[in-house]
Amino acid sequence: MVQRRYFLFCLIFAFSQLSYGYEFNNNSSYDININGDDFSAKVWISQLFLEGQKNFDMDANVSVACKRDFEFYKLNLRNSTVWAIRMLESSQWPSVGIYAGMTHYMGNFEECVMISRSTFSGKYCLVNAAYEFPFQPDVKPVEFADDNDSVWKVIQQYQRIPWRENRRNLTWAMCIPDSCQQWDLENSLRRTLRPLFRENELNISINVDPILCSTSKHKQYPLELYLCCLFMMILITILIFCTVFDVIKCKNNKYSHRKKNVRRQIYESFSIVRNLKKLIQVSSSDSPILYLIKIIVTCLVIFGHRIIYTISFPKHNPEHFENILYQLEKFSDFIFYSLDYFFMISGFIVFYFGISKARDKGYTFIFENILLRWVRMIGLFAFLMLFLIYVMPYIADGPLWKYRIQEISDNCYSSFWANFFAVGNIIKADKQCLYTNWYISTDIQLFVIGCILTMVFVKNEILGLCCVIITLLLGIIVSFVVSYENYFHPVISNYISIMARLWLHKEYTEFYILPFLRFGSFFTGFAAAIFTKKLQEKKIRFSDKFNLVLIVVSFVSKIIILLCFPQTTSPVNEYTRLNNAFYSAISRLFFVLPEAMIICIYFTSGSGKIIKYLEFKIFVPIGRLLYCIFLVHPVLQLYEMSSFYDFVTFSMFHVSLVYMSDIIISFITAFFLYLTIEAPIANLSRIAVSQMIKKTDKVENNDTNVNKTNKSNALTVTGVSVD
């Protein structure tokens, strides 16, 4: 009896151990579980790539020259020849940091392209691959993973978090003989990696873009590049000649007192010395406080673009960067709203400085102001676009150079005429040349509306005021409706998946860059200018206490709007349709309201006790360079990031240092561009417009004299004396 009980106990114990072991093995991360919400492959991704690196060989269907040269490379690799080892170490397969978000493995670009043998040279290629799961499980996105979860589950969860790197897309460097084409490498990699991934219930797609392959062979430069260089040489020659001519003639007192004809004005337009004097000259009509606000906003814009470029390029420490980016999301409003200050100031300037001209010149004011504005803004921008199209692709090299720069160059070429005629934010909006070109089109469009409304206000103040209010309300209503109908957010979130190709994002092209969204900020400045003019006409000056109350109230309303109606762009949060639409409609108006009140107080009640300490004359010449700085800084940032041979190691200290260098280098570059490009174009446009107006006035005077003569003759014939 005891033996039976003992035998039964042993049997039960053994069965329980087997059941426990079976249950343990079933939950092991090394088995495949396709029935639940999780998916677990047998081997982690980096191990699959290491196995693929060991087994890699050129496919049997490659060209004869490619097969021969690759076999020669393998033979020398077995013999540990120096050049073969260099070729091996120039490649870098995905091995470490995949889970942490390292998606780019750049190898050694320079070492690869410098390899040269009698029959071939080194060819550096970047391979793009994406591994996929056999099914798409219903996994809820989480912002931060649990360390006890399966790594495959976390990968699927992170896939739906936009501020996380997409860990399923990988790029790595391969150094191969230049006799091998990109399709040879592509097919060979597919033959090597696909069986390994299929064994683990994974699919992998591999692509080798020809533009991502580089060699040391001599580049073929197009004719347009030589023409651009010739144009630059001619321009420099003209600048030197006109500057020397101006300096010599200025010493001659007889010449300096002569009346300036058109030819002399053209000479002086290209004089660097004269343009420099105009740059540093400060008159009583200049407002340092306006330039100060522009300087601060420009610094914010440069910082925002630096963050965008940092987001879109590979990094050594992506997980740390993701956490920083998550924190920066809460401050993205201030970065993406910073340009609204420019629109507000533009609206103020259009009315405040334009109304007196509109009263003097009549309808000619509209044509003259719009033409001068268009020439000034498009002239320098067109020069930079031509530089990006025909010169920029050939001035440097690197693993990502051709890929990044060629795309920008192609976009500039495709959208050149749309940007030239200031409709680039509407036509071909998905072919953005730079992050700043939509602003130019939007600003000119709003400027045209502002000039027309200024003229209406001059003819009939009540009608003009009604038109301003109706236009402002129309912009608010359209912004609300478009945001509500399309589920758009008020701002573009600083997400990796968005910033890498911002111009392809629907919210950016169909909402963010369109002019109606900026009506709130532009017409806030416009209305502030109307209010300021009325106070000046009636000579009303508010006390410092009242001004302080106005500023505090406007700042409080701004903070309330920003805090009470936050946008919910994270997929882990519920999207509130009405909340986001309302926020999109009115947020920009209240965002610039305090600064508009400060400008209004400055022009009506003077600088006051606080503002007077900010009125430095140095702000005026710096402010005149801001448009050049605004246009040129993304070109410099693009050049710096695209010419990297390796990863960027992200830290806020490093970003701060690079940001300071952005400001300094942009300022120096803008200084030379202003003297050589922007100022001459502005001078020539003024000369051309003034000559056109003179001819028009002359024709009108002749017509008037002819009419008077005809009338006089008619009266004489009828026997009536004119006298």
Disulfide bonds with the S-S distance in Angstrom:
Cys66-Cys180 1.94
Cys112-Cys175 2.16
Cys125-Cys213 2.14
Cys412-Cys433 1.54
